[in-house]
C-alpha cells in the first residue's frame, strides 16, 4: 500500500488520488496500566508496511500506576513517537482528545494498547479513504474474524450496532470497534466532548449526522479477558447506548 494524498472538494469531500507525495498516518494509542503489552503493540505498529508513507505514533499514558510510564520513557528519543502523559486518570476518550491535539498526519487511527487488534489491518482500512469512497472507515470484527470475545461483550456489541443502525438509518455491524480511521480534518471538526468510552458513539453520531461517508472493512480480532486487563464493563455498554441516543438528538 502507498498512502497518496487526495484533493478535497469545497465541502471537504475527497475527490480521489492524483498527487504523488506520500501521506502521513498518525496512530493514537491511549494507554492505562498496559505494561505487559505496550512494548509489543508499539513494535507491531512500527512494523506495518505502509508502502513508503510516514508513520507517527502518539502514545497517551492516562496516569498509569504500573510500569507503563517507565517503559514509555525508553522511547523518549524515538523520532517516530510522541509520548504524552496525564497527571490524573481521565479516561480513554480524554486520552484520545489529548492525542488529537498532536496529530500531524493526513489520516489518523485509534489503536488500543492491548493486543486485541492487529495493526497489519491498517492498509486495508486506509483503502476506502485513499480511493475517495469514504471519509471514515470502521474495522468490523463481525465482518471479519472474532476470537475470544466473551458472550456478554458479544451481546453488548450487537446491541450497540443495532441501536446505531436504527438511530441513524445506516447499516452498521460493529459500532464499538476500536479500529476507526479518519481523515484528520474530519476528526478534528468534531470538537469532541468524550471522557471515557463514549468516544465511539460520539464519533459515530457526528460522522453520520454531518453526512460524512462511513465504510466498514473486515478485520481480525482476538479478545482478552478481564483477568488479562480488559477494562470495559457492563455499565460502559449502557453509557454507550445512552450516548448514541443523546448525540443523535443533540445539536
C-alpha positions in Angstrom: 0.0 0.0 0.0 1.1 3.5 -0.7 -0.8 6.3 1.0 -1.3 9.0 -1.6 -2.7 12.5 -0.6 -6.1 13.3 -2.0 -7.6 16.6 -3.1 -10.7 17.7 -1.3 -13.7 19.5 -2.7 -15.2 22.6 -1.2 -17.1 20.6 1.5 -14.1 18.6 2.4 -15.1 15.6 0.2 -12.2 13.6 -1.2 -12.1 13.7 -5.0 -9.6 10.8 -5.4 -6.0 10.2 -5.9 -3.7 12.2 -8.1 -0.9 13.8 -6.0 2.4 12.0 -5.8 3.8 12.8 -2.3 3.4 10.1 0.3 0.9 10.8 3.1 1.4 10.5 6.9 -0.5 8.2 9.1 -1.0 9.1 12.8 -1.7 6.3 15.3 -3.1 7.4 18.6 -2.6 4.8 21.4 -4.4 5.6 24.7 -2.8 3.5 27.5 -3.7 2.9 31.1 -1.8 0.2 33.0 -0.6 -1.7 29.9 3.0 -2.6 31.0 2.6 -6.2 29.7 1.7 -5.2 26.1 2.9 -1.6 25.5 6.3 -2.5 24.0 4.7 -5.2 21.8 2.0 -3.0 20.4 4.4 -0.2 19.6 6.7 -2.6 17.8 3.8 -4.1 15.9 2.6 -0.7 14.8 6.1 0.3 13.7 6.5 -2.9 11.7 3.4 -2.3 9.4 4.4 -1.9 5.8 2.8 1.4 4.7 4.5 1.4 1.3 6.6 4.5 1.8 4.1 6.5 3.8 5.4 8.1 7.0 4.2 7.0 10.4 3.6 8.9 13.6 2.8 7.1 16.8 1.2 9.2 19.6 1.0 7.3 23.0 -1.0 8.9 25.7 -0.3 7.5 29.1 -3.5 8.1 31.1 -1.7 8.2 34.5 -0.8 4.6 34.7 0.1 3.2 38.1 2.1 0.2 36.9 5.3 0.1 34.9 3.8 1.6 31.7 5.3 5.0 32.3 8.8 3.6 32.8 8.6 1.6 29.6 7.5 4.6 27.6 10.4 6.6 28.9 12.7 4.4 26.8 11.2 5.8 23.7 12.0 9.4 24.6 14.5 9.7 21.7 12.5 7.8 19.1 11.7 10.3 16.3 8.5 8.4 15.3 6.9 8.5 18.7 5.2 11.3 20.7 4.8 10.3 24.3 2.2 12.3 26.4 1.1 11.8 30.0 -1.9 12.8 32.1 -1.2 13.6 35.7 -4.5 12.1 36.7 -6.6 9.3 35.1 -9.2 11.0 32.8 -10.4 8.1 30.7 -9.9 6.7 27.2 -11.9 9.5 25.5 -9.8 12.2 27.2 -6.6 10.4 26.2 -7.7 10.3 22.6 -8.6 14.0 22.7 -5.1 14.8 24.0 -3.6 12.7 21.2 -5.7 14.5 18.6 -4.1 17.8 19.6 -0.7 16.5 18.5 -1.7 14.7 15.2 0.3 15.8 12.2 -0.8 13.1 9.8 -3.3 13.2 6.9 -5.1 10.1 8.3 -5.5 9.0 11.9 -6.5 5.7 13.5 -7.1 4.7 17.1 -5.1 1.8 18.4 -5.8 0.1 21.8 -2.6 -0.6 23.8 -3.5 -4.3 24.2 -3.1 -6.9 21.5 -6.7 -7.5 20.6 -6.4 -5.7 17.2 -3.8 -6.3 14.5 -2.1 -3.3 13.0 -1.5 -5.3 9.9 -5.1 -4.3 9.0 -4.1 -0.6 8.6 -3.5 -0.8 4.8 -7.0 -2.2 4.1 -8.6 0.3 6.4 -7.0 3.1 4.5 -8.0 2.0 1.0 -11.6 3.3 1.0 -10.3 6.8 2.0 -7.5 6.7 -0.5 -9.9 5.6 -3.2 -12.2 8.6 -2.5 -15.0 6.3 -1.3 -15.0 7.2 2.4 -14.1 9.9 5.0 -14.3 7.5 7.9 -13.6 3.7 8.0 -14.6 1.3 10.8 -12.9 -2.1 11.1 -15.7 -4.5 11.7 -14.9 -7.5 13.8 -18.2 -9.2 12.8 -17.5 -8.9 9.1 -14.0 -10.4 9.7 -12.9 -12.9 12.4 -13.6 -12.8 16.1 -11.8 -15.0 18.7 -12.0 -14.9 22.4 -14.9 -12.4 22.8 -16.9 -13.1 26.0 -20.5 -13.8 25.3 -21.8 -10.7 27.3 -19.4 -8.5 25.3 -20.7 -10.1 22.1 -24.3 -9.3 23.0 -23.4 -5.7 24.1 -21.6 -5.1 20.8 -24.5 -6.5 18.7 -27.0 -4.3 20.7 -24.8 -1.2 20.1 -24.6 -1.9 16.4 -28.4 -2.4 16.2 -29.2 0.8 18.1 -26.8 2.8 15.9 -28.4 1.3 12.8 -31.9 2.2 13.9 -31.0 5.7 15.1 -29.0 6.8 12.1 -30.6 4.8 9.3 -27.3 3.2 8.1 -26.4 -0.4 8.5 -23.5 -0.7 11.0 -22.2 -4.1 12.1 -19.6 -3.0 14.6 -20.2 0.4 16.2 -17.9 -0.2 19.2 -14.8 -1.3 17.3 -11.6 0.3 18.3 -10.4 0.5 14.7 -11.8 3.7 13.5 -9.7 5.5 10.8 -10.5 9.1 9.9 -9.3 11.8 7.6 -7.6 14.0 10.2 -9.6 17.1 9.2 -12.8 15.2 9.7 -11.9 14.0 13.2 -10.7 17.5 14.3 -14.0 19.0 13.1 -16.0 17.0 15.7 -15.0 19.1 18.7 -15.2 16.1 20.9 -16.7 16.0 24.4 -15.9 12.4 25.3 -14.1 11.5 28.5 -14.4 7.7 28.8 -15.7 5.0 26.4 -18.3 7.3 24.8 -15.7 8.3 22.2 -17.2 5.6 19.9 -20.8 6.7 20.0 -19.9 10.4 19.8 -17.8 10.0 16.6 -20.4 7.6 15.1 -23.2 10.2 15.7 -21.2 13.1 14.4 -19.9 11.2 11.4 -23.4 10.2 10.2 -25.3 13.3 11.3 -22.9 15.5 9.3 -23.1 13.4 6.2 -19.5 12.0 6.2 -19.2 8.8 4.3 -18.6 5.8 6.6 -17.4 2.4 5.3 -16.8 -0.8 7.2 -14.0 -3.2 6.4 -13.5 -6.7 7.8 -10.7 -7.0 10.4 -9.3 -9.7 12.7 -9.9 -9.6 16.5 -8.5 -11.7 19.4 -10.2 -10.7 22.7 -8.6 -10.7 26.1 -10.3 -11.4 29.4 -10.8 -9.1 32.4 -8.1 -11.1 34.2 -5.7 -10.2 31.4 -6.5 -6.5 31.7 -9.7 -5.8 29.8 -11.2 -2.6 31.3 -14.6 -2.1 29.7 -17.6 -3.2 31.9 -21.3 -3.7 31.5 -22.1 -0.1 32.6 -19.9 1.2 29.8 -22.2 -0.5 27.4 -25.2 1.2 28.9 -23.5 4.5 28.8 -22.6 4.0 25.2 -26.3 3.3 24.3 -27.3 6.5 26.1 -24.5 8.4 24.3 -25.8 7.3 21.0 -29.3 8.5 21.8 -28.0 11.7 23.3 -25.8 12.7 20.4 -28.4 11.6 17.9 -30.9 14.2 19.2 -28.5 16.9 20.4 -27.4 19.9 18.3 
